[in-house]
Amino acid sequence: MGAARRNHPYLQNLFRIQWSPVINSRTLMGGSQLRAPAEVTFHMSSDEEDDVPLSSLSKRRRTMDLTLEDSDAVPSCNSDVSTNSTFVQPTVPRNQTYRWKNRHIPNHFNQWNDEQSPKNLQSPLYYFDCLFNNNVIELLVRYTNLYAGQRNKVGKVTVSEMKCFLGNLMYSGYVVVPRRFMYWETSTDADFRIVHNAMSRDRFTFIMSNLHCCDNTVLGDSPDKFAKLRPLFDELNKIFTEIAPLEKNYSIDEAMVPYYGRHSCKQFIRGKPIRWGYKLWVDATRLGYVIWFDPYRGKSSTIAEGYKQFGLGGSVILEFTDVLQGRDPTLPFHLFFDNYFSSIPLLHEISNRGLRATGTIRENRTTKCPLESNKDFKNTDRGSFVFKSSLPTNILTTGERFARKLQKKAIREDHVPQVDLILNHLDMMGLITWSSTALPN
């Protein structure tokens, strides 16, 4: 595990780890179970099943009769919140213990093989049709007409009208006026012909007031505060994942959608460019392409039963991991995230799935790793770092680079060593900012 430079104390415990766990035998059975009469149950199994290591089995299954029929059991998720990922039972016990040693071991990760071929550049309309395909447009048209009929409003919306409506919304994102109705004015200083030639003002207002993407009569008492938008979110996530090229590196972070009205899920985050609005969990590629997103629902957020031990942040990472491995479970994807998500058990679980991960970690989540405190480490020179590994864990660092340091007294530049994984983390974590710049529009 690497500790970072002086000017970046929050990167103190930056790491990429491949785990080999140390199991505490006292966690396998309680005293009452050890004193109980022995009971032996025989089950027929194949040779491949006999080679499964005990460390890959969860604590709950080891305390049972060790039957292999339960190996595929999956905890049921909340039926009110639909997802596009396939839940994978975690293999890390809740009370996993680790032993740390001050040594560095070479990595043994699989190499990334990029087999994608270049594609011809298409028109903007082509890419719009890829993202907002017929399924999305028809979903909006169907439920908009349904809601208008429930309100006894006359005027059936067509597919072409819905496309014009979405086009006007996107146009208003980068051509901003004080009032919406100004787009239909005919004065010389506010003549937006592209808007009023495509759709009349009254028709736009009708669609805006009836726009829906679900049937309100079947929602019931759903705990999901975004239940009215959930069908649209699921469809968009499915499209984003299907048409996205396979990338090696992905970054996971939070993004804000500005909103100043009243809603129970509205958040305030100090220090962000957008402080008021909805918070989204966003996963993007190295080019800033959003491949998966999910809105934060506050206290009503539901976590799969098997992911609760990793917390809210860890469950977000594992849900996105399920999405990635649903596309190709054999590729060694590399995930980047910050200290909100990171924990030692989370990296342990990611490594067990054959993936890589790089992230900062908070000082109280290092599971008793004997590292210097942040206060003491700030007094070291820039470029200092410390390795600690969990025996026999591998620390992955692909090389060192040099960063420039300006000496103000001598007015000269010195070169200090820079661990490559730190530079990669800084580069990848800025990608969510790229995609966030388009969200307000």
Secondary structure, 3 states (H helix, E strand, C coil): CECCCCCCHHHCCEECEECCCECCHHHCCCHHHHHCCCCCCCCCCCHHHHCCCHHHCCHHHHCCCCCHHHHHCCCCCCCCCCCCCCCCCCCCCCCCECCEECCCCCCCCCCCCCCCCCCCCCCHHHHHHHHCCHHHHHHHHHHHHHHHHHCCCCCCCCHHHHHHHHHHHHHHHHCCCCCHHHHHCCCCCCCCHHHHCCCCHHHHHHHHHHCCCCCHHHCCCCCCCCCCCHHHHHHHHHHHHHHCCCCCEEEEEEEEEECCCCCCCCEECCCCCCCEEEEEEEEEECCCCEEEEEECCHHHCCCCHHHHHHHHHHHHHHHHHHHHHHHCCCCCCEEEECCCCCCHHHHHHHHHCCCEEEECCCHHHCCCCCCCCHHHHCCCCCCCCCECEECCCEECCCCEEEEEEEECCCCEEEEEEEEHHHHHHHHHCCHHHHHHCCCCC
